Amino acid sequence: MSGHSKWSTIKRKKGALDAKRGKVFSKLAKEITVAARLGGGDPLMNPRLRTVLLAARAENMPKDNVERAIKKGTGEIEGVNYEEQRYECYGPSGVGIIVDTLTDNKNRTVSEVRHTVSKHGGSMAEANAVMWNFSSKGRITVDKAGLTDDEIFEKASEAGAEDVDMEGDMYEIITELGDLHAVAAALEAMKITPKEAKPTLIPKTTIEVEGKALSAMLKIIETLEDNDDIQDVYTNIEFSEEALEAVMAD
């Protein structure tokens, strides 16, 4: 099984734990604030805001939290000014890591990213040293309940999607980046409600790891995703079910 698909499943399971600690709401609030600041507070006129609101709805984020985050972005109430920053890193075995952040203190965030990666045998990389191996795409996740593989593939194709990954506990619909919002809207018109619709990075080539390297990579990813300043982590890691089970058993 590819690392991309398998890790997406692991992240969703971990996300349920984060929600209990308020981390998911915190990260969604930041993204809502930035989206509203850049494109306005009307989701009908702001595709980025519209798609993050899908995720907020799927996570049952309280309406008051959503409205407060939007108002912070539009300047109706005072809020922190978050900046977007991307870092590129190398993990064990040369695995590429891209870290997208929203932070009010870039010095703090880069220091924490560097510490996490270096602690587990990785290093920071120059700009585009890792990014060249990734393609910018749109990713839409859909609950499998009530749908068959044939049905989702047919409907996703009709909506204009590129591909559907049917592994894992959710359907992952891949689109051209510029088609993300149109495909999500087309699926909603077909009564298929996306759980999440957002830009993503998909590796062109992957590196298969196991044993200590896999264990170290999982620790890096988990620690980074547990950081409130970090919105997304992308890698070109590949691992088998057997390799994952062996690491988890240690």
Secondary structure, 3 states (H helix, E strand, C coil): CCHHHHHHHHHHHHHHHHHHCCHHHHHHHHHHHHHHHHHCCCCCCCHHHHHHHHHHHHCCCCHHHHHHHHHHHHCCCCCCCCEEEEEEEECHHHCEEEEEEEECCHHHHHHHHHHHHHHCCCEECCCCCCHHHEEEEEEEEEECCCCCHHHHHHHHHHHCCCEEECCCCEEEEEEEHHHHHHHHHHHHHCCCCCCEEEEEEEECCCEECCHHHHHHHHHHHHHHHCCCCEEEEEECEECCHHHHHHHHHC
